[in-house]
Amino acid sequence: MAMFDPLKKAIPKLWKDRVTITGTIPVKHGSITNNEDVVIAENEPAKVVLKGQSAGQQSFYGTDTYDAKLLLRNEIKVPAGALIEVTDQNGNVTKYKRASKGYTGFYSHQELAMVRDEKA
């Protein structure tokens, strides 16, 4: 709807996080098709929202695992399984994996479920 176009342009200006999204696409080399990594978006404004982070869920081995949601422009097509690297407004970098396919049901943005799963 055209009446939401100003909202689509304004919302990303409020997001201070920056993301680089890498995914795989099928690439044909002659008669053989391979999946290759490609950068889908780089230095793109976004917002990370933590869904759940509990100190009681941290393991003895120092694994830092929690769920998060990424708010991103609808025009970016993110495949399921994409790797997402987020740089926050303070310059801290966090890597997420096992991203869901983006839910684009909102006029202003899409939402992706992500899991941070790295060694602390």
Accessible surface in RSA format (square Angstrom, percent):
REM  Atomic radii and reference values for relative SASA: ProtOr
REM  Chains: A
REM  Algorithm: Lee & Richards
REM  Probe-radius: 1.40
REM  Slices: 20
REM RES _ NUM      All-atoms   Total-Side   Main-Chain    Non-polar    All polar
REM                ABS   REL    ABS   REL    ABS   REL    ABS   REL    ABS   REL
RES MET A   1   133.48  69.1  89.29  59.1  44.19 105.2  99.09  84.2  34.40  45.6
RES ALA A   2    83.14  76.4  64.10  98.9  19.04  43.3  66.95  94.3  16.19  42.9
RES MET A   3   136.34  70.6 104.06  68.9  32.28  76.9  78.89  67.1  57.45  76.1
RES PHE A   4    54.33  27.2  54.03  33.5   0.29   0.8  54.33  32.9   0.00   0.0
RES ASP A   5    60.29  42.2  59.86  59.6   0.43   1.0  17.72  41.7  42.57  42.5
RES PRO A   6    90.54  66.0  81.74  74.5   8.80  32.0  87.55  72.3   2.99  18.6
RES LEU A   7    72.32  40.3  67.51  48.3   4.81  12.1  70.67  49.6   1.65   4.4
RES LYS A   8    66.36  32.4  60.16  36.9   6.20  14.8  19.69  17.7  46.66  49.7
RES LYS A   9   148.92  72.6 138.84  85.2  10.08  24.0  90.86  81.8  58.06  61.8
RES ALA A  10    49.99  46.0  45.86  70.8   4.13   9.4  48.07  67.7   1.92   5.1
RES ILE A  11    39.58  22.5  39.55  29.5   0.03   0.1  39.58  28.5   0.00   0.0
RES PRO A  12    13.65   9.9  11.36  10.4   2.30   8.3  11.68   9.6   1.97  12.3
RES LYS A  13   156.72  76.5 136.72  83.9  19.99  47.6  91.81  82.6  64.91  69.1
RES LEU A  14   130.43  72.6 112.66  80.6  17.77  44.7 113.76  79.9  16.67  44.9
RES TRP A  15    19.68   7.9  14.78   7.2   4.90  11.5   5.96   3.2  13.71  22.2
RES LYS A  16   121.80  59.4 109.42  67.1  12.37  29.5  73.70  66.3  48.09  51.2
RES ASP A  17    13.15   9.2  12.97  12.9   0.19   0.4   0.51   1.2  12.64  12.6
RES ARG A  18    98.18  41.2  96.75  49.3   1.43   3.4  23.05  31.5  75.12  45.5
RES VAL A  19     1.08   0.7   0.00   0.0   1.08   2.6   1.04   0.9   0.04   0.1
RES THR A  20    38.95  27.7  37.33  37.8   1.62   3.9  20.11  27.0  18.84  28.5
RES ILE A  21     0.00   0.0   0.00   0.0   0.00   0.0   0.00   0.0   0.00   0.0
RES THR A  22    37.12  26.4  36.13  36.6   0.99   2.4  20.68  27.8  16.44  24.8
RES GLY A  23     5.23   6.4   0.00   N/A   5.23   6.4   5.23  14.4   0.00   0.0
RES THR A  24    72.36  51.5  58.72  59.5  13.64  32.5  32.16  43.2  40.21  60.8
RES ILE A  25    75.99  43.2  75.75  56.4   0.24   0.6  75.99  54.7   0.00   0.0
RES PRO A  26    98.04  71.5  79.15  72.2  18.89  68.7  79.32  65.5  18.72 116.3
RES VAL A  27    41.39  27.2  38.27  34.6   3.13   7.5  41.39  36.0   0.00   0.0
RES LYS A  28   144.72  70.6 117.52  72.1  27.21  64.8  61.20  55.1  83.52  89.0
RES HIS A  29    95.15  52.0  81.80  56.9  13.35  34.1  64.44  66.4  30.71  35.7
RES GLY A  30    67.25  82.9   0.00   N/A  67.25  82.9  46.13 126.6  21.12  47.3
RES SER A  31   108.92  92.0  74.20  99.0  34.71  80.0  49.68 105.8  59.24  83.0
RES ILE A  32   109.45  62.3 106.43  79.3   3.03   7.3 109.45  78.8   0.00   0.0
RES THR A  33    79.04  56.2  51.44  52.1  27.60  65.8  36.88  49.5  42.16  63.7
RES ASN A  34    72.62  50.1  68.29  66.0   4.33  10.4  16.22  39.0  56.41  54.5
RES ASN A  35   109.02  75.2  79.51  76.8  29.51  71.1  14.38  34.6  94.64  91.5
RES GLU A  36    66.23  38.0  61.74  46.7   4.49  10.7  26.27  50.8  39.96  32.6
RES ASP A  37   107.70  75.4  80.29  79.9  27.41  64.8  22.13  52.1  85.56  85.3
RES VAL A  38    48.79  32.1  41.80  37.8   7.00  16.9  48.79  42.4   0.00   0.0
RES VAL A  39    89.59  59.0  61.32  55.5  28.27  68.1  61.32  53.3  28.27  76.7
RES ILE A  40    49.64  28.2  18.45  13.7  31.19  75.2  23.71  17.1  25.92  70.3
RES ALA A  41    10.37   9.5   2.71   4.2   7.66  17.4  10.37  14.6   0.00   0.0
RES GLU A  42   126.98  72.9 104.69  79.2  22.29  53.1  25.40  49.1 101.58  82.9
RES ASN A  43    98.56  68.0  87.51  84.6  11.06  26.6  25.49  61.4  73.07  70.6
RES GLU A  44    21.75  12.5  21.12  16.0   0.62   1.5   0.62   1.2  21.12  17.2
RES PRO A  45    28.95  21.1  28.95  26.4   0.00   0.0  28.95  23.9   0.00   0.0
RES ALA A  46     0.00   0.0   0.00   0.0   0.00   0.0   0.00   0.0   0.00   0.0
RES LYS A  47    88.97  43.4  88.97  54.6   0.00   0.0  41.53  37.4  47.44  50.5
RES VAL A  48    23.23  15.3  12.76  11.6  10.47  25.2  12.76  11.1  10.47  28.4
RES VAL A  49    61.77  40.6  58.58  53.0   3.19   7.7  61.77  53.7   0.00   0.0
RES LEU A  50    89.47  49.8  64.43  46.1  25.04  62.9  64.43  45.2  25.04  67.4
RES LYS A  51   116.90  57.0  77.29  47.4  39.61  94.3  46.03  41.4  70.87  75.5
RES GLY A  52    37.33  46.0   0.00   N/A  37.33  46.0  34.22  93.9   3.12   7.0
RES GLN A  53   103.52  57.9  66.54  48.6  36.98  88.0  19.19  40.9  84.32  64.0
RES SER A  54    48.03  40.6  42.52  56.7   5.51  12.7  26.23  55.9  21.80  30.5
RES ALA A  55    94.98  87.3  69.45 107.2  25.54  58.1  73.60 103.6  21.38  56.6
RES GLY A  56    75.31  92.9   0.00   N/A  75.31  92.9  40.23 110.4  35.09  78.6
RES GLN A  57   136.32  76.2 104.81  76.6  31.51  75.0  39.07  83.2  97.25  73.8
RES GLN A  58    70.37  39.3  48.55  35.5  21.81  51.9  39.71  84.5  30.66  23.3
RES SER A  59    57.80  48.8  38.24  51.0  19.56  45.1  45.28  96.4  12.51  17.5
RES PHE A  60   188.55  94.3 152.51  94.5  36.03  93.8 162.30  98.4  26.24  75.1
RES TYR A  61   171.69  80.2 148.49  84.5  23.20  60.4 110.50  83.0  61.19  75.4
RES GLY A  62    29.48  36.4   0.00   N/A  29.48  36.4  29.03  79.7   0.45   1.0
RES THR A  63    37.01  26.3  33.91  34.4   3.10   7.4  24.02  32.3  13.00  19.6
RES ASP A  64    22.29  15.6  22.29  22.2   0.00   0.0   3.42   8.0  18.87  18.8
RES THR A  65    55.21  39.3  49.12  49.8   6.09  14.5  44.21  59.4  11.00  16.6
RES TYR A  66    21.16   9.9  14.75   8.4   6.41  16.7   6.68   5.0  14.48  17.9
RES ASP A  67    66.58  46.6  65.32  65.0   1.26   3.0   8.50  20.0  58.08  57.9
RES ALA A  68     0.14   0.1   0.00   0.0   0.14   0.3   0.00   0.0   0.14   0.4
RES LYS A  69    63.54  31.0  63.54  39.0   0.00   0.0  15.33  13.8  48.21  51.4
RES LEU A  70     0.00   0.0   0.00   0.0   0.00   0.0   0.00   0.0   0.00   0.0
RES LEU A  71    30.04  16.7  30.04  21.5   0.00   0.0  30.04  21.1   0.00   0.0
RES LEU A  72     0.00   0.0   0.00   0.0   0.00   0.0   0.00   0.0   0.00   0.0
RES ARG A  73    75.41  31.7  74.60  38.0   0.81   1.9  23.17  31.7  52.23  31.7
RES ASN A  74    22.61  15.6  20.07  19.4   2.55   6.1  13.26  31.9   9.35   9.0
RES GLU A  75   100.18  57.5  74.16  56.1  26.02  62.0  57.41 111.1  42.77  34.9
RES ILE A  76    14.79   8.4  10.79   8.0   3.99   9.6  14.24  10.3   0.54   1.5
RES LYS A  77   151.82  74.1 141.26  86.7  10.56  25.1 112.17 101.0  39.66  42.2
RES VAL A  78     7.70   5.1   0.00   0.0   7.70  18.5   0.84   0.7   6.86  18.6
RES PRO A  79    48.94  35.7  39.80  36.3   9.14  33.2  48.38  39.9   0.57   3.5
RES ALA A  80    72.56  66.7  47.84  73.8  24.72  56.2  48.07  67.7  24.49  64.9
RES GLY A  81    49.38  60.9   0.00   N/A  49.38  60.9  28.38  77.9  21.00  47.0
RES ALA A  82     1.46   1.3   0.00   0.0   1.46   3.3   1.21   1.7   0.25   0.7
RES LEU A  83   101.40  56.5  99.92  71.5   1.48   3.7 100.26  70.4   1.14   3.1
RES ILE A  84     2.19   1.2   0.15   0.1   2.04   4.9   1.03   0.7   1.16   3.1
RES GLU A  85    66.32  38.1  64.07  48.5   2.25   5.4  12.66  24.5  53.66  43.8
RES VAL A  86     6.20   4.1   5.65   5.1   0.55   1.3   5.65   4.9   0.55   1.5
RES THR A  87    46.68  33.2  46.23  46.9   0.44   1.1  29.71  39.9  16.97  25.6
RES ASP A  88    46.39  32.5  41.08  40.9   5.31  12.6  19.02  44.8  27.38  27.3
RES GLN A  89   129.86  72.6  93.52  68.3  36.34  86.5  29.96  63.8  99.90  75.8
RES ASN A  90   117.55  81.1  83.48  80.7  34.07  82.0  22.84  55.0  94.71  91.5
RES GLY A  91    48.48  59.8   0.00   N/A  48.48  59.8  26.37  72.4  22.11  49.5
RES ASN A  92    87.91  60.6  82.22  79.5   5.69  13.7  23.95  57.6  63.96  61.8
RES VAL A  93    82.55  54.3  50.23  45.5  32.32  77.9  50.23  43.6  32.32  87.7
RES THR A  94    28.79  20.5  28.37  28.8   0.42   1.0   3.30   4.4  25.49  38.5
RES LYS A  95   118.91  58.0 116.35  71.4   2.55   6.1  59.39  53.5  59.52  63.4
RES TYR A  96    10.26   4.8   6.20   3.5   4.06  10.6   1.73   1.3   8.53  10.5
RES LYS A  97    84.00  41.0  83.90  51.5   0.10   0.2  37.86  34.1  46.14  49.1
RES ARG A  98   144.17  60.5 123.63  63.0  20.54  48.9  67.09  91.7  77.08  46.7
RES ALA A  99     4.91   4.5   0.27   0.4   4.64  10.5   0.29   0.4   4.62  12.2
RES SER A 100    44.12  37.3  36.50  48.7   7.62  17.6  39.27  83.6   4.84   6.8
RES LYS A 101   152.37  74.3 140.68  86.3  11.69  27.8  83.99  75.6  68.38  72.8
RES GLY A 102    12.96  16.0   0.00   N/A  12.96  16.0   0.67   1.8  12.29  27.5
RES TYR A 103   131.23  61.3 127.28  72.4   3.94  10.3  92.64  69.6  38.59  47.6
RES THR A 104    70.21  49.9  52.83  53.6  17.38  41.4  19.46  26.1  50.75  76.7
RES GLY A 105    52.49  64.7   0.00   N/A  52.49  64.7  21.00  57.6  31.49  70.5
RES PHE A 106    83.56  41.8  77.11  47.8   6.45  16.8  81.24  49.3   2.32   6.6
RES TYR A 107   101.95  47.6  96.24  54.8   5.71  14.9  68.32  51.3  33.64  41.5
RES SER A 108    16.55  14.0  12.35  16.5   4.20   9.7   0.48   1.0  16.08  22.5
RES HIS A 109    27.31  14.9  27.31  19.0   0.00   0.0  24.55  25.3   2.76   3.2
RES GLN A 110     2.07   1.2   2.07   1.5   0.00   0.0   0.00   0.0   2.07   1.6
RES GLU A 111    39.01  22.4  36.03  27.3   2.98   7.1   4.96   9.6  34.05  27.8
RES LEU A 112     0.29   0.2   0.00   0.0   0.29   0.7   0.29   0.2   0.00   0.0
RES ALA A 113    42.54  39.1  38.91  60.0   3.63   8.3  39.21  55.2   3.33   8.8
RES MET A 114     2.05   1.1   0.01   0.0   2.04   4.9   0.32   0.3   1.73   2.3
RES VAL A 115    29.62  19.5  29.62  26.8   0.00   0.0  29.62  25.7   0.00   0.0
RES ARG A 116    41.41  17.4  41.41  21.1   0.00   0.0   0.19   0.3  41.22  25.0
RES ASP A 117    44.57  31.2  32.38  32.2  12.19  28.8   0.97   2.3  43.60  43.5
RES GLU A 118    54.05  31.0  45.66  34.5   8.40  20.0  28.17  54.5  25.89  21.1
RES LYS A 119   155.28  75.8 135.13  82.9  20.15  48.0 101.20  91.1  54.08  57.6
RES ALA A 120   100.21  92.1  35.12  54.2  65.09 148.1  66.24  93.3  33.97  90.0
END  Absolute sums over single chains surface
CHAIN  1 A     7858.7       6265.4       1593.4       4460.6       3398.2
END  Absolute sums over all chains
TOTAL          7858.7       6265.4       1593.4       4460.6       3398.2
